[in-house]
Amino acid sequence: MDTYRCIVSKKDLRTFTDTPIADDVLRKILNGGRMSGSSRNRQPWRFVVVRNRERLAALARFGRFAQHVATAAAAVAIVVDDAANAFDAGRCAQNMMLTGWNFGVASCPATPHQHDEAKRFLEIPQGKTVPIIVSFGYPRAAGRGPIERTALRILAGRGRRPLDAMVFWERHGNAKLMNHRVC
Ligand SMILES: Cc1cc2nc3c(=O)[nH]c(=O)nc-3n(C[C@H](O)[C@H](O)[C@H](O)COP(=O)(O)O)c2cc1C
């Protein structure tokens, strides 16, 4: 898939089919994360991959909006040293999600609000943090499913604000309109 098309067509989907993700595709997704740039090239991340259905269901209970983890073919917990690595973790998560989408695998992040419980469950060492868990799986042909109907009402499905509402030229506040349409 063309990179730009991959970026602009990526939606966070939360209901997945039962189809497992082949090992070579999952490996590519993880490698997409591995290849991310990071501050001083520290690569402060570790990835904990969960594929066991019962463990996915248990993991889903550690976030207020993490129900989709239970239906995923695989979930990847991104483990970093501390909050200072949040930008690195975000780059890593997005690279994994875009790699997945390139191979037709949908995804959605989940915030583990019960962070300490999630850490215990995943046996994450002391001093590390899990800012985000990403669900991966194949999207349903019927489109968004029952989880989206709940989640979308609360936090998603709002589309994006127009480019001209967020881009300023030279100085914040200088909102000169662009003279071409972005599609
Ligand atoms: C840091 C972060 C945390 C998120 N946490 C959750 C979450 O806990 N549960 C969830 O369903 N979606 C979560 N999302 C997904 C957002 O709701 C989603 O990116 C946003 O609604 C845009 O969705 P769209 O790309 O499908 O339009 C999270 C996204 C980010 C960036």
PDBQT file of the ligand as one rigid body, heavy atoms in Angstrom, charges set to zero:
ROOT
HETATM    1  C1  LIG A 201      -2.829   7.482  23.807  1.00  0.00    +0.000 C 
HETATM    2  C2  LIG A 201      -4.089   6.837  23.271  1.00  0.00    +0.000 A 
HETATM    3  C3  LIG A 201      -4.871   6.076  24.108  1.00  0.00    +0.000 A 
HETATM    4  C4  LIG A 201      -6.030   5.459  23.614  1.00  0.00    +0.000 A 
HETATM    5  N1  LIG A 201      -6.760   4.664  24.446  1.00  0.00    +0.000 NA
HETATM    6  C5  LIG A 201      -7.852   4.031  23.963  1.00  0.00    +0.000 A 
HETATM    7  C6  LIG A 201      -8.589   3.144  24.789  1.00  0.00    +0.000 A 
HETATM    8  O1  LIG A 201      -8.292   2.938  25.961  1.00  0.00    +0.000 OA
HETATM    9  N2  LIG A 201      -9.652   2.525  24.240  1.00  0.00    +0.000 N 
HETATM   10  C7  LIG A 201     -10.031   2.719  22.939  1.00  0.00    +0.000 A 
HETATM   11  O2  LIG A 201     -11.012   2.097  22.520  1.00  0.00    +0.000 OA
HETATM   12  N3  LIG A 201      -9.362   3.575  22.134  1.00  0.00    +0.000 NA
HETATM   13  C8  LIG A 201      -8.276   4.222  22.609  1.00  0.00    +0.000 A 
HETATM   14  N4  LIG A 201      -7.556   5.058  21.788  1.00  0.00    +0.000 N 
HETATM   15  C9  LIG A 201      -7.980   5.239  20.393  1.00  0.00    +0.000 C 
HETATM   16  C10 LIG A 201      -8.634   6.614  20.148  1.00  0.00    +0.000 C 
HETATM   17  O3  LIG A 201      -9.933   6.635  20.693  1.00  0.00    +0.000 OA
HETATM   18  C11 LIG A 201      -8.641   6.837  18.635  1.00  0.00    +0.000 C 
HETATM   19  O4  LIG A 201      -7.295   6.985  18.211  1.00  0.00    +0.000 OA
HETATM   20  C12 LIG A 201      -9.418   8.055  18.189  1.00  0.00    +0.000 C 
HETATM   21  O5  LIG A 201     -10.745   7.989  18.638  1.00  0.00    +0.000 OA
HETATM   22  C13 LIG A 201      -9.388   8.196  16.667  1.00  0.00    +0.000 C 
HETATM   23  O6  LIG A 201      -9.933   7.035  16.098  1.00  0.00    +0.000 OA
HETATM   24  P1  LIG A 201     -10.055   6.886  14.483  1.00  0.00    +0.000 P 
HETATM   25  O7  LIG A 201      -8.636   6.888  13.938  1.00  0.00    +0.000 OA
HETATM   26  O8  LIG A 201     -10.720   5.547  14.254  1.00  0.00    +0.000 OA
HETATM   27  O9  LIG A 201     -10.842   8.052  13.997  1.00  0.00    +0.000 OA
HETATM   28  C14 LIG A 201      -6.417   5.664  22.264  1.00  0.00    +0.000 A 
HETATM   29  C15 LIG A 201      -5.610   6.457  21.440  1.00  0.00    +0.000 A 
HETATM   30  C16 LIG A 201      -4.455   7.014  21.921  1.00  0.00    +0.000 A 
HETATM   31  C17 LIG A 201      -3.603   7.851  20.980  1.00  0.00    +0.000 C 
ENDROOT
TORSDOF 0
